[in-house]
Amino acid sequence: MQAICFDFDGTLVDSEVFHANNWSSYLAKLGKEMPSALFLSEYAGVTWDKVAVALKARFSLDLSIEQMLVQMELRTREALQQGTIPAKVGAEEILHKLHGHLPLAVVTGAPRVYVEGILHRHGWLDLFDYIFCGEDVDKNKPEPDIYHYACEILGFHASQVIAIEDSFTGVQSAYSAGLKVVLINEEQHDWLITPDYHFETMVQAHSTVADLIHLPRHAAKEFEAVYG
């Protein structure tokens, strides 16, 4: 395998609850009620543009999709000024171990200003060779467009690239594009698409990912000694 593409929300950062709270409070200001728990059960892993379309129809909102997205980006920036979104366990370690051995990319449906802001706060921005976001393609996840685009820019065939995802939306996108898919998700789902590998945590995936990219012997030993 020649490159690794990481999803962002839910894969590198523990952001689902953060976004659920943001959308819930946003709807409350519009006089609509949707508890965070309900949002999580229905829209976890769904890209912002699709969430906006769904909520506009669900609550008959008198706003354009563009207005909703701009307002939510502003709310997100304001929320992030009060603190950053925590990293998923094992994310920082794997990024530092893989950096310099092969190209690393973020492939996400989230807005670039949000993604790059959080990467910068965690000190990860320079660890990635590329960042591909929803605005880079016409059709966002679960369509395969963003992964097709990522592989084109990376310069590798899809079968040479690993996608690390945490949701069905992301798995469907990467699988349809032809990438090798590693799913990081604590829950067991009866999905129509079976990923190549499934782990409950990023830490559990470390050694498999190292094997897939043929990490140099000395680095692989260090990796295994720390993470098992």
C-alpha positions, 0 to 999 in steps of 0.5 A, spaced: 500 500 500 502 506 497 498 511 501 493 512 507 487 516 507 484 518 514 477 520 515 476 526 520 470 526 524 469 520 528 476 517 526 481 522 528 477 527 532 472 525 537 467 530 534 460 526 533 457 529 540 460 536 539 456 536 532 450 534 535 450 539 540 451 544 535 446 542 530 441 541 536 442 548 539 442 551 532 435 548 531 433 550 538 434 558 536 430 557 530 424 554 534 425 547 533 427 541 537 431 536 536 435 533 542 443 531 541 441 524 542 436 523 536 441 527 532 446 522 533 442 516 532 440 519 525 445 523 522 452 521 525 457 520 520 453 524 515 456 530 511 454 537 513 450 538 506 446 532 507 444 534 514 442 541 512 438 538 506 435 533 511 433 538 516 431 543 512 425 538 509 424 535 516 422 542 519 420 546 513 426 551 515 425 558 511 433 558 509 437 556 504 442 550 504 447 555 503 445 559 509 444 554 514 451 551 512 454 558 513 451 559 519 453 552 522 460 554 520 460 560 524 457 557 530 462 551 529 468 556 529 465 560 535 465 553 539 472 551 537 474 558 540 472 556 547 476 549 546 478 544 541 475 537 539 479 531 543 483 526 539 481 519 538 485 515 542 491 512 538 490 517 533 496 522 534 501 516 535 499 512 529 500 519 525 507 520 528 509 513 526 506 513 519 509 520 517 515 520 513 514 513 511 508 514 505 503 520 503 498 521 508 491 525 507 485 527 510 479 525 506 473 528 509 466 531 507 467 537 512 469 544 511 476 545 510 476 551 515 474 547 520 478 541 518 485 545 518 483 549 524 482 543 528 489 540 525 492 546 527 490 546 534 492 539 535 499 540 531 497 535 526 497 540 520 504 538 517 503 531 518 499 531 512 501 531 505 494 533 502 487 535 505 481 533 501 474 536 503 467 536 501 468 543 497 473 539 492 468 535 489 461 536 486 458 529 490 460 528 497 460 522 501 457 516 500 459 518 493 466 515 491 468 522 488 472 525 493 476 518 494 477 518 486 479 525 486 484 523 492 487 517 488 488 522 482 492 527 486 496 522 490 498 519 483 496 511 485 491 506 483 485 506 488 487 499 490 494 501 492 491 506 497 488 505 504 482 508 507 481 509 514 473 510 516 468 510 522 462 510 519 457 507 513 457 513 509 465 513 509 466 506 508 461 506 502 464 512 499 471 508 499 469 501 498 465 504 491 472 508 489 476 501 490 480 503 496 482 498 501 478 499 507 479 499 515 473 501 519 474 503 526 468 503 530 466 500 537 459 497 534 457 491 530 453 493 524 449 489 519 452 493 513 451 491 506 458 493 505 463 489 509 470 493 510 477 489 509 478 490 516 474 492 522 477 494 529 473 497 535 479 502 536 485 506 532 490 502 537 487 495 535 488 497 528 496 500 529 499 493 527 495 491 521 496 498 518 503 497 519 503 490 516 499 493 510 504 498 508 510 494 510 513 499 515 521 499 515 523 493 520 526 498 525 520 502 525 515 496 525 519 493 531 518 500 535 511 500 533 509 493 535 513 495 542 509 501 544 502 498 541 502 491 541 
